[in-house]
Structure formats: C-alpha cells, structure tokens
Amino acid sequence: MKEFLKKTADFFRAETVLSVAIILAFISAFFVHPDKLYISYINWRVLAILTGLILVMEGYKHLGIFSDIAGFLIRHVKNDTGICMMLIGLCFFFSMFLTNDVALITFVPLTIELMTTSGKKHYLIPVTVMQTVAANLGSMLTPIGNPQNLYLYYKMNVSVPEFLMLMLPLTAASAVLIVLTALIWIKIAGKGKDSGNEPAKTGKRNAHGKKKILLYSVLFILNILTVLYNSIPWYIPLTITVIAAVIADGEKRVLKTDYSLIFTFIAFFIFVGNMSRIPALAATLESLLEGRELMVSALLSQVISNVPCVILLSGFTGDLKALLYGCDIGGLGTLIASMASLISYKYIAMNDKKARMPYFIRFTAVNVLFLIPLYLFALMLL
C-alpha cells in the first residue's frame, strides 16, 4: 500500500495538470453519468494533429538538428550580446513552428551548455528567462505554435491567413518588448565582466541520418497540410506518422514519447462536456464570462495554466478572439501559467540548485512586466 501511495504521489508531482484533469473528469462523471455523448466531447482532429506533431518533434529532437542549426548561427556571432540575442530569438521564431515546449527543450539546454563551458554564467538567468518569455509569446502567431492555439483555430473556423493577421499585432508588440528588455538586461548582466571577442563554441553533434531528416520533414509537412485543409481526414496523417516513426526509430521510442498533453486534453474535454450539460452551472459560467473573457482567461491561466483554461472556458463563450488573446498572454505571469515555462525552470534547477530562487524571482518579475502592457494592448485590439 505504501508503495502504491508513493508511486501515486510521484505521478501527481510529475504530472500535476494531468492528474487534476483526471480527477475533475472523474468527479464530473458522478453528475453526468457516462453515455454515448461522451465520445462527442472529444475533438479527435485536434488530438490527432497534436499527436502527429509530438512524434515529429520527438524525432527532430533526437536527431539534434535544431541544436546544430543554433550552433552554426552562434559561431558566426562576434560578441556576447549577439549570442544572447540569437539564443532568445531562436526560441521566439522556432516556437511558431515547433511549439513553445519543443523550442525550450531544444535551446535551453544548449544555452546552459554554452554559458557554463564558456564562463558566461552571469548571462544564464537573463537569457533563459527571456527565452521562456520569447517561446511563449512567439508561439502565439501560428495555429501550431501552442496547443491552445490549435484548439481555438478549429473552434473559430477561420483560415490560416486570418488567424495570422489576428495574432500579428500582439506578436509584433511582444517582439518589441522582448528585444528592448533583453538588450537592457544583457547589458546590465555583462557590465564589468570580461566579455572577450570570441563567441562561445558549441559541442560537436553526431552526424544526422539524412533519410530520417527527410522522412520527418515530409511527416511535418503532412501534418501542416492537415491543419490547412479540413478535407484531409485526421486519421490518415496520424496513421502514416505513427507507422513511419515506428519504422524510423523503433516501437520503444514511439511508446516512450510523452503523451501526457494528449491525455490532459481528453480528460478536460470530458470535464467541460459534462459541465456544459449541467444547466445551472453552464448559465453561471456564461454569465461570469460575458464581456470579461480576456480578464477571466488571463487570470485563470495563472492558476490552472492556459491550455486547461482555454478548454474549460471555450464551452461557455462565443467571444473566442478575446479568449485566445487572454489565454495566450495569460501564459505570462506565474511559473505554471504556461506549462512550457516549467521546462526552463527544471533545466536551471538541475544545473544549479542555488539558482532556483533567483531564477524564480526574476522570472516572475519579468513576466508581470510583460503581462500588464500586453493585456492593455489586447484590450485595444478587441
């Protein structure tokens, strides 16, 4: 019994959001008993595309291709400020296509390695904090930049160009804030330090399998086409992606891939679906949200993170534009406002336990600094 409780506690700590989602779905089943409508709650197309993208990004990550691209670019930068800005910019732009999670998983460890081995640790916290902010805000632009965008993209029933134009002003404003803040912070962090003129070097990477790179690139395009064209049945690209990933990297790697986001979505779909079938509760939530979608979603994201927030609130409002803005900028603020932010914190904590509190304090301060003006700008755009 003790062993079971220990394993349960470990799972809850490792997968807190998923655990909460499962508990909420389980509790909601007592109010709305399981029936055939449960299947209709789940957006299978969103889950299929997310699964396909997760498998593709996992393949890319193991190939190390993005780290090599970063290494190539950094070797051509001549000073510390340029290197720091390059690392932050990589997270901003790559998150638009790789998702914020993958951008941070790829570039934060590279940053830690670069700063540690080159004696530039005074830049480590400023750069990783700004990388996290950049990944969360850069991912706003595209439907595939983060899970909540993909989910609302289908709910809103808009074209990709329409979605891009909708998010471009907020993303552009974010880019300006990121550049200004990063330049000032990096200059302060490097003041009085011996910067030198040589850029930090990246370690050598293993040679890529050209066939694997080509395969995963084709799979990536296939999944993007599925986003662009609703006429493509979701199960076709999913099946092709799974089979190709198994052939390329083996069944074990595919099975070991982290699918917690998929199960989190399923659990929240069930919870929200059940809540919408309770008239009194649905009416209360709709009344609470009416005209306050931006504020409620931004605030609620601070507590439950923005992905669960968008699934929960989307069933009770028709103003999906305000909800989209609220949940995307709501990824700023607390450490759990965007689950991607925990990735950077985990890497920092693993590298140096003493850096956890300084990182947390600076992360929170910078996120609040960004959240307030972007919230006000989003209000102007509505």
DRENMAR-260104 format. One record per residue (C-alpha): x negated, y negated, z negated; residue in one letter. Coordinates in steps of 0.5 Angstrom, whole numbers, plus 2048, in hexadecimal, padded with zeros to 3 digits. Each point is the difference from the previous one (the first is absolute). Last residue first. Example, Ala and Ser with C-alpha at 12.3 -4.5 7.8 and 13.67 -1.06 7.14 Angstrom:
<pt x="7E5" y="802" z="7F2" resn="S"/>
<pt x="802" y="807" z="7FE" resn="A"/>
//
This chain:
<pt x="815" y="7A8" z="83A" resn="L"/>
<pt x="7FA" y="7FE" z="802" resn="L"/>
<pt x="800" y="7FA" z="7FB" resn="M"/>
<pt x="801" y="805" z="7FB" resn="L"/>
<pt x="7FA" y="804" z="802" resn="A"/>
<pt x="7FB" y="7FA" z="800" resn="F"/>
<pt x="802" y="800" z="7F8" resn="L"/>
<pt x="7FF" y="807" z="7FF" resn="Y"/>
<pt x="7F9" y="800" z="804" resn="L"/>
<pt x="7FF" y="7FA" z="7FB" resn="P"/>
<pt x="801" y="804" z="7FA" resn="I"/>
<pt x="7FE" y="806" z="802" resn="L"/>
<pt x="7F9" y="7FE" z="802" resn="F"/>
<pt x="7FD" y="7FD" z="7F9" resn="L"/>
<pt x="804" y="806" z="7FD" resn="V"/>
<pt x="7FC" y="805" z="803" resn="N"/>
<pt x="7F9" y="7FC" z="7FF" resn="V"/>
<pt x="802" y="800" z="7F8" resn="A"/>
<pt x="802" y="807" z="800" resn="T"/>
<pt x="7FA" y="803" z="804" resn="F"/>
<pt x="7FB" y="7FB" z="7FC" resn="R"/>
<pt x="803" y="803" z="7F9" resn="I"/>
<pt x="800" y="808" z="803" resn="F"/>
<pt x="7F9" y="7FF" z="803" resn="Y"/>
<pt x="7FD" y="7FD" z="7F9" resn="P"/>
<pt x="804" y="806" z="7FC" resn="M"/>
<pt x="7FD" y="806" z="805" resn="R"/>
<pt x="7F9" y="7FD" z="801" resn="A"/>
<pt x="7FE" y="804" z="7FA" resn="K"/>
<pt x="802" y="807" z="802" resn="K"/>
<pt x="7FB" y="7FF" z="806" resn="D"/>
<pt x="801" y="804" z="807" resn="N"/>
<pt x="806" y="804" z="7FE" resn="M"/>
<pt x="803" y="7FA" z="7FD" resn="A"/>
<pt x="7FF" y="7FC" z="807" resn="I"/>
<pt x="803" y="806" z="804" resn="Y"/>
<pt x="806" y="800" z="7FC" resn="K"/>
<pt x="801" y="7F9" z="800" resn="Y"/>
<pt x="800" y="800" z="808" resn="S"/>
<pt x="805" y="806" z="800" resn="I"/>
<pt x="804" y="7FD" z="7FB" resn="L"/>
<pt x="802" y="7FA" z="805" resn="S"/>
<pt x="803" y="805" z="805" resn="A"/>
<pt x="805" y="801" z="7FB" resn="M"/>
<pt x="803" y="7F9" z="801" resn="S"/>
<pt x="803" y="7FC" z="7FA" resn="A"/>
<pt x="7FC" y="805" z="7FC" resn="I"/>
<pt x="7FA" y="7FB" z="7FF" resn="L"/>
<pt x="805" y="7FB" z="7FE" resn="T"/>
<pt x="800" y="7FA" z="805" resn="G"/>
<pt x="800" y="801" z="808" resn="L"/>
<pt x="804" y="806" z="803" resn="G"/>
<pt x="806" y="7FB" z="7FE" resn="G"/>
<pt x="7FE" y="7FC" z="807" resn="I"/>
<pt x="802" y="806" z="804" resn="D"/>
<pt x="806" y="802" z="7FB" resn="C"/>
<pt x="803" y="7F9" z="801" resn="G"/>
<pt x="7FF" y="7FF" z="807" resn="Y"/>
<pt x="803" y="806" z="802" resn="L"/>
<pt x="806" y="7FF" z="7FB" resn="L"/>
<pt x="801" y="7F9" z="803" resn="A"/>
<pt x="800" y="803" z="807" resn="K"/>
<pt x="804" y="806" z="7FE" resn="L"/>
<pt x="806" y="7FB" z="7FE" resn="D"/>
<pt x="805" y="805" z="800" resn="G"/>
<pt x="800" y="802" z="7F9" resn="T"/>
<pt x="801" y="806" z="7FC" resn="F"/>
<pt x="7FD" y="806" z="803" resn="G"/>
<pt x="7FA" y="7FC" z="801" resn="S"/>
<pt x="7FF" y="7FF" z="7F9" resn="L"/>
<pt x="7FD" y="807" z="7FE" resn="L"/>
<pt x="7FC" y="802" z="806" resn="I"/>
<pt x="7FD" y="7F9" z="800" resn="V"/>
<pt x="7FE" y="800" z="7F8" resn="C"/>
<pt x="7FD" y="808" z="801" resn="P"/>
<pt x="7FB" y="7FD" z="805" resn="V"/>
<pt x="7FF" y="7F9" z="7FC" resn="N"/>
<pt x="7FE" y="803" z="7FA" resn="S"/>
<pt x="804" y="802" z="7FA" resn="I"/>
<pt x="7FF" y="7FA" z="7FB" resn="V"/>
<pt x="7FD" y="7FA" z="804" resn="Q"/>
<pt x="804" y="802" z="806" resn="S"/>
<pt x="806" y="7FE" z="7FC" resn="L"/>
<pt x="7FE" y="7F9" z="800" resn="L"/>
<pt x="7FE" y="800" z="808" resn="A"/>
<pt x="807" y="803" z="801" resn="S"/>
<pt x="804" y="7FC" z="7FB" resn="V"/>
<pt x="7FD" y="7FA" z="803" resn="M"/>
<pt x="801" y="801" z="807" resn="L"/>
<pt x="807" y="803" z="800" resn="E"/>
<pt x="803" y="7FB" z="7FC" resn="R"/>
<pt x="806" y="7FE" z="804" resn="G"/>
<pt x="804" y="806" z="7FE" resn="E"/>
<pt x="7FB" y="804" z="7FD" resn="L"/>
<pt x="804" y="801" z="7F9" resn="L"/>
<pt x="807" y="800" z="803" resn="S"/>
<pt x="7FD" y="806" z="804" resn="E"/>
<pt x="7FD" y="803" z="7FA" resn="L"/>
<pt x="807" y="800" z="7FC" resn="T"/>
<pt x="804" y="802" z="806" resn="A"/>
<pt x="7FC" y="806" z="801" resn="A"/>
<pt x="800" y="802" z="7F9" resn="L"/>
<pt x="808" y="7FF" z="7FF" resn="A"/>
<pt x="801" y="804" z="807" resn="P"/>
<pt x="7FB" y="806" z="7FE" resn="I"/>
<pt x="7FE" y="803" z="807" resn="R"/>
<pt x="7FB" y="7FB" z="801" resn="S"/>
<pt x="7FC" y="803" z="7FA" resn="M"/>
<pt x="800" y="806" z="803" resn="N"/>
<pt x="7FD" y="7FE" z="807" resn="G"/>
<pt x="7FB" y="7FC" z="7FC" resn="V"/>
<pt x="7FE" y="806" z="7FB" resn="F"/>
<pt x="800" y="805" z="806" resn="I"/>
<pt x="7FC" y="7FB" z="805" resn="F"/>
<pt x="7FB" y="7FF" z="7FA" resn="F"/>
<pt x="7FE" y="807" z="7FF" resn="A"/>
<pt x="7FF" y="801" z="808" resn="I"/>
<pt x="7FC" y="7FA" z="800" resn="F"/>
<pt x="7FC" y="802" z="7FA" resn="T"/>
<pt x="7FF" y="807" z="803" resn="F"/>
<pt x="7FD" y="7FC" z="806" resn="I"/>
<pt x="7FB" y="7FC" z="7FC" resn="L"/>
<pt x="7FE" y="806" z="7FC" resn="S"/>
<pt x="7FD" y="803" z="807" resn="Y"/>
<pt x="7F9" y="800" z="7FE" resn="D"/>
<pt x="7FD" y="805" z="805" resn="T"/>
<pt x="7FE" y="807" z="7FD" resn="K"/>
<pt x="804" y="803" z="805" resn="L"/>
<pt x="7FD" y="7FD" z="806" resn="V"/>
<pt x="7F9" y="802" z="7FD" resn="R"/>
<pt x="802" y="807" z="7FF" resn="K"/>
<pt x="803" y="801" z="807" resn="E"/>
<pt x="7FA" y="7FE" z="804" resn="G"/>
<pt x="7FD" y="7FA" z="802" resn="D"/>
<pt x="801" y="800" z="808" resn="A"/>
<pt x="805" y="805" z="801" resn="I"/>
<pt x="804" y="7FF" z="7F9" resn="V"/>
<pt x="800" y="7F8" z="802" resn="A"/>
<pt x="803" y="802" z="807" resn="A"/>
<pt x="805" y="804" z="7FE" resn="I"/>
<pt x="802" y="7FB" z="7FB" resn="V"/>
<pt x="800" y="7FA" z="805" resn="T"/>
<pt x="804" y="804" z="805" resn="I"/>
<pt x="805" y="802" z="7FB" resn="T"/>
<pt x="801" y="7F9" z="7FE" resn="L"/>
<pt x="800" y="7FD" z="807" resn="P"/>
<pt x="806" y="804" z="802" resn="I"/>
<pt x="804" y="800" z="7F9" resn="Y"/>
<pt x="801" y="7F8" z="801" resn="W"/>
<pt x="804" y="801" z="807" resn="P"/>
<pt x="7FD" y="7FB" z="804" resn="I"/>
<pt x="806" y="7FB" z="802" resn="S"/>
<pt x="7FE" y="7FC" z="7FB" resn="N"/>
<pt x="7FA" y="7FD" z="803" resn="Y"/>
<pt x="7FB" y="7FB" z="7FD" resn="L"/>
<pt x="7FF" y="804" z="7FA" resn="V"/>
<pt x="800" y="807" z="804" resn="T"/>
<pt x="7FB" y="7FC" z="804" resn="L"/>
<pt x="7FC" y="7FF" z="7FA" resn="I"/>
<pt x="800" y="807" z="7FE" resn="N"/>
<pt x="7FD" y="802" z="807" resn="L"/>
<pt x="7FB" y="7FB" z="800" resn="I"/>
<pt x="7FD" y="803" z="7F9" resn="F"/>
<pt x="801" y="807" z="803" resn="L"/>
<pt x="7FB" y="7FE" z="806" resn="V"/>
<pt x="7FB" y="7FD" z="7FC" resn="S"/>
<pt x="800" y="806" z="7FB" resn="Y"/>
<pt x="7FE" y="804" z="806" resn="L"/>
<pt x="7FB" y="7FB" z="803" resn="L"/>
<pt x="7FD" y="800" z="7F9" resn="I"/>
<pt x="800" y="807" z="7FF" resn="K"/>
<pt x="7FD" y="801" z="807" resn="K"/>
<pt x="7FA" y="7FC" z="7FF" resn="K"/>
<pt x="7FF" y="803" z="7FA" resn="G"/>
<pt x="7FC" y="7FB" z="7FC" resn="H"/>
<pt x="7F9" y="800" z="7FE" resn="A"/>
<pt x="7FF" y="7FF" z="7F8" resn="N"/>
<pt x="7FF" y="7F9" z="7FE" resn="R"/>
<pt x="7FA" y="7FD" z="7FE" resn="K"/>
<pt x="800" y="7FB" z="7FA" resn="G"/>
<pt x="802" y="7F9" z="801" resn="T"/>
<pt x="7FB" y="7FA" z="7FF" resn="K"/>
<pt x="801" y="7FA" z="7FD" resn="A"/>
<pt x="7FE" y="7FA" z="804" resn="P"/>
<pt x="7F9" y="7FD" z="800" resn="E"/>
<pt x="800" y="7F8" z="7FE" resn="N"/>
<pt x="7FF" y="800" z="7F9" resn="G"/>
<pt x="806" y="7FF" z="7FB" resn="S"/>
<pt x="7FB" y="7FE" z="7FA" resn="D"/>
<pt x="806" y="7FE" z="7FB" resn="K"/>
<pt x="801" y="7F9" z="7FD" resn="G"/>
<pt x="807" y="800" z="803" resn="K"/>
<pt x="802" y="806" z="803" resn="G"/>
<pt x="806" y="801" z="7FC" resn="A"/>
<pt x="802" y="7F9" z="801" resn="I"/>
<pt x="7FF" y="800" z="808" resn="K"/>
<pt x="804" y="807" z="800" resn="I"/>
<pt x="806" y="7FD" z="7FC" resn="W"/>
<pt x="800" y="7FA" z="805" resn="I"/>
<pt x="800" y="804" z="806" resn="L"/>
<pt x="805" y="805" z="7FE" resn="A"/>
<pt x="805" y="7FB" z="7FE" resn="T"/>
<pt x="800" y="7FC" z="806" resn="L"/>
<pt x="800" y="806" z="805" resn="V"/>
<pt x="805" y="804" z="7FC" resn="I"/>
<pt x="805" y="7F9" z="7FF" resn="L"/>
<pt x="7FF" y="7FF" z="808" resn="V"/>
<pt x="801" y="808" z="801" resn="A"/>
<pt x="807" y="800" z="7FC" resn="S"/>
<pt x="802" y="7FA" z="804" resn="A"/>
<pt x="7FF" y="804" z="806" resn="A"/>
<pt x="804" y="806" z="7FD" resn="T"/>
<pt x="806" y="7FC" z="7FE" resn="L"/>
<pt x="800" y="7FC" z="807" resn="P"/>
<pt x="7FF" y="807" z="804" resn="L"/>
<pt x="806" y="804" z="7FC" resn="M"/>
<pt x="806" y="7FF" z="804" resn="L"/>
<pt x="7FC" y="7FF" z="806" resn="M"/>
<pt x="7FD" y="807" z="7FF" resn="L"/>
<pt x="807" y="803" z="7FF" resn="F"/>
<pt x="803" y="7FD" z="806" resn="E"/>
<pt x="7FA" y="802" z="804" resn="P"/>
<pt x="801" y="807" z="7FD" resn="V"/>
<pt x="808" y="800" z="802" resn="S"/>
<pt x="805" y="7FF" z="7FA" resn="V"/>
<pt x="805" y="806" z="7FD" resn="N"/>
<pt x="7FF" y="7FD" z="7F9" resn="M"/>
<pt x="800" y="806" z="7FD" resn="K"/>
<pt x="7FB" y="803" z="804" resn="Y"/>
<pt x="7FB" y="7FB" z="7FF" resn="Y"/>
<pt x="802" y="800" z="7F9" resn="L"/>
<pt x="7FD" y="807" z="7FF" resn="Y"/>
<pt x="7FA" y="7FE" z="804" resn="L"/>
<pt x="7FF" y="7FA" z="7FC" resn="N"/>
<pt x="801" y="803" z="7F9" resn="Q"/>
<pt x="7FB" y="806" z="802" resn="P"/>
<pt x="7FA" y="7FB" z="802" resn="N"/>
<pt x="7FD" y="7FD" z="806" resn="G"/>
<pt x="804" y="805" z="805" resn="I"/>
<pt x="805" y="7FA" z="801" resn="P"/>
<pt x="7FB" y="7FB" z="801" resn="T"/>
<pt x="7FE" y="7F9" z="7FD" resn="L"/>
<pt x="801" y="802" z="7F9" resn="M"/>
<pt x="7FA" y="805" z="800" resn="S"/>
<pt x="7FB" y="7F9" z="800" resn="G"/>
<pt x="803" y="7FE" z="7F9" resn="L"/>
<pt x="7FF" y="807" z="7FC" resn="N"/>
<pt x="7F9" y="801" z="803" resn="A"/>
<pt x="7FE" y="7F9" z="7FF" resn="A"/>
<pt x="802" y="800" z="7F9" resn="V"/>
<pt x="7FC" y="806" z="7FF" resn="T"/>
<pt x="7FA" y="7FE" z="804" resn="Q"/>
<pt x="800" y="7FA" z="7FC" resn="M"/>
<pt x="800" y="803" z="7F9" resn="V"/>
<pt x="7FA" y="805" z="803" resn="T"/>
<pt x="7FC" y="7FA" z="802" resn="V"/>
<pt x="801" y="7FC" z="7FA" resn="P"/>
<pt x="7FE" y="806" z="7FC" resn="I"/>
<pt x="7FA" y="802" z="804" resn="L"/>
<pt x="7FD" y="7FA" z="801" resn="Y"/>
<pt x="7FB" y="800" z="7FA" resn="H"/>
<pt x="7FF" y="807" z="802" resn="K"/>
<pt x="7FB" y="7FD" z="805" resn="K"/>
<pt x="7FA" y="805" z="7FF" resn="G"/>
<pt x="800" y="803" z="807" resn="S"/>
<pt x="802" y="807" z="7FD" resn="T"/>
<pt x="806" y="7FE" z="7FC" resn="T"/>
<pt x="803" y="7FB" z="805" resn="M"/>
<pt x="800" y="804" z="806" resn="L"/>
<pt x="802" y="806" z="7FC" resn="E"/>
<pt x="806" y="7FD" z="7FD" resn="I"/>
<pt x="802" y="7FC" z="806" resn="T"/>
<pt x="800" y="807" z="804" resn="L"/>
<pt x="804" y="803" z="7FA" resn="P"/>
<pt x="805" y="7FA" z="801" resn="V"/>
<pt x="800" y="801" z="808" resn="F"/>
<pt x="803" y="806" z="801" resn="T"/>
<pt x="805" y="802" z="7FA" resn="I"/>
<pt x="802" y="7F8" z="801" resn="L"/>
<pt x="802" y="800" z="807" resn="A"/>
<pt x="803" y="807" z="7FF" resn="V"/>
<pt x="805" y="7FD" z="7FB" resn="D"/>
<pt x="801" y="7FA" z="804" resn="N"/>
<pt x="803" y="804" z="806" resn="T"/>
<pt x="7FB" y="802" z="806" resn="L"/>
<pt x="803" y="7FB" z="805" resn="F"/>
<pt x="801" y="7F9" z="7FC" resn="M"/>
<pt x="7FB" y="802" z="7FB" resn="S"/>
<pt x="7FB" y="800" z="805" resn="F"/>
<pt x="800" y="7F9" z="800" resn="F"/>
<pt x="800" y="7FE" z="7F9" resn="F"/>
<pt x="7FC" y="805" z="7FD" resn="C"/>
<pt x="7FA" y="7FF" z="806" resn="L"/>
<pt x="801" y="7F8" z="7FE" resn="G"/>
<pt x="7FE" y="801" z="7F9" resn="I"/>
<pt x="7FA" y="804" z="802" resn="L"/>
<pt x="7FE" y="7FB" z="805" resn="M"/>
<pt x="801" y="7FA" z="7FB" resn="M"/>
<pt x="7FB" y="804" z="7FB" resn="C"/>
<pt x="7FB" y="801" z="806" resn="I"/>
<pt x="800" y="7F9" z="802" resn="G"/>
<pt x="800" y="7FD" z="7F9" resn="T"/>
<pt x="7F9" y="805" z="7FF" resn="D"/>
<pt x="7FD" y="7FE" z="807" resn="N"/>
<pt x="7FE" y="802" z="807" resn="K"/>
<pt x="806" y="804" z="802" resn="V"/>
<pt x="7FE" y="805" z="805" resn="H"/>
<pt x="7FF" y="806" z="7FC" resn="R"/>
<pt x="807" y="7FE" z="7FD" resn="I"/>
<pt x="803" y="802" z="807" resn="L"/>
<pt x="7FD" y="807" z="801" resn="F"/>
<pt x="801" y="802" z="7F8" resn="G"/>
<pt x="808" y="7FE" z="801" resn="A"/>
<pt x="800" y="804" z="806" resn="I"/>
<pt x="7FD" y="806" z="7FD" resn="D"/>
<pt x="804" y="7FF" z="7FA" resn="S"/>
<pt x="806" y="800" z="805" resn="F"/>
<pt x="7FE" y="807" z="803" resn="I"/>
<pt x="7FF" y="804" z="7FA" resn="G"/>
<pt x="802" y="806" z="803" resn="L"/>
<pt x="804" y="802" z="7F9" resn="H"/>
<pt x="803" y="7F9" z="800" resn="K"/>
<pt x="803" y="801" z="808" resn="Y"/>
<pt x="803" y="807" z="7FE" resn="G"/>
<pt x="803" y="7FD" z="7FA" resn="E"/>
<pt x="803" y="7FA" z="804" resn="M"/>
<pt x="803" y="805" z="805" resn="V"/>
<pt x="803" y="804" z="7FB" resn="L"/>
<pt x="803" y="7FA" z="7FC" resn="I"/>
<pt x="802" y="7FD" z="807" resn="L"/>
<pt x="804" y="807" z="801" resn="G"/>
<pt x="803" y="800" z="7F9" resn="T"/>
<pt x="802" y="7F9" z="801" resn="L"/>
<pt x="803" y="801" z="806" resn="I"/>
<pt x="804" y="806" z="7FE" resn="A"/>
<pt x="803" y="7FC" z="7FA" resn="L"/>
<pt x="802" y="7FA" z="803" resn="V"/>
<pt x="804" y="805" z="805" resn="R"/>
<pt x="803" y="804" z="7FB" resn="W"/>
<pt x="803" y="7FA" z="7FC" resn="N"/>
<pt x="803" y="804" z="7FB" resn="I"/>
<pt x="807" y="7FE" z="7FD" resn="Y"/>
<pt x="804" y="805" z="805" resn="S"/>
<pt x="7FD" y="806" z="7FD" resn="I"/>
<pt x="803" y="7FE" z="7F9" resn="Y"/>
<pt x="807" y="800" z="804" resn="L"/>
<pt x="800" y="807" z="800" resn="K"/>
<pt x="801" y="801" z="7F8" resn="D"/>
<pt x="7FC" y="7FF" z="7FA" resn="P"/>
<pt x="804" y="7FD" z="7FA" resn="H"/>
<pt x="801" y="7F8" z="7FF" resn="V"/>
<pt x="7FF" y="7FE" z="7F9" resn="F"/>
<pt x="7FC" y="806" z="7FE" resn="F"/>
<pt x="7FC" y="800" z="806" resn="A"/>
<pt x="7FE" y="7F9" z="7FE" resn="S"/>
<pt x="7FC" y="802" z="7FB" resn="I"/>
<pt x="7FC" y="805" z="804" resn="F"/>
<pt x="7FF" y="7FA" z="805" resn="A"/>
<pt x="7FD" y="7FC" z="7FB" resn="L"/>
<pt x="7FB" y="805" z="7FD" resn="I"/>
<pt x="7FE" y="802" z="807" resn="I"/>
<pt x="7FE" y="7F8" z="801" resn="A"/>
<pt x="7FD" y="7FF" z="7FA" resn="V"/>
<pt x="7FB" y="806" z="801" resn="S"/>
<pt x="7FF" y="7FE" z="807" resn="L"/>
<pt x="7FE" y="7F9" z="7FD" resn="V"/>
<pt x="7FC" y="803" z="7FB" resn="T"/>
<pt x="7FC" y="805" z="804" resn="E"/>
<pt x="7F9" y="800" z="7FC" resn="A"/>
<pt x="803" y="7FF" z="7F9" resn="R"/>
<pt x="806" y="804" z="801" resn="F"/>
<pt x="7FC" y="806" z="803" resn="F"/>
<pt x="7FB" y="7FF" z="7FA" resn="D"/>
<pt x="806" y="800" z="7FB" resn="A"/>
<pt x="804" y="806" z="804" resn="T"/>
<pt x="7F9" y="804" z="800" resn="K"/>
<pt x="7FF" y="7FF" z="7F8" resn="K"/>
<pt x="807" y="802" z="7FF" resn="L"/>
<pt x="7FF" y="806" z="804" resn="F"/>
<pt x="7FA" y="802" z="7FC" resn="E"/>
<pt x="803" y="7FE" z="7F9" resn="K"/>
<pt x="806" y="805" z="802" resn="M"/>
//
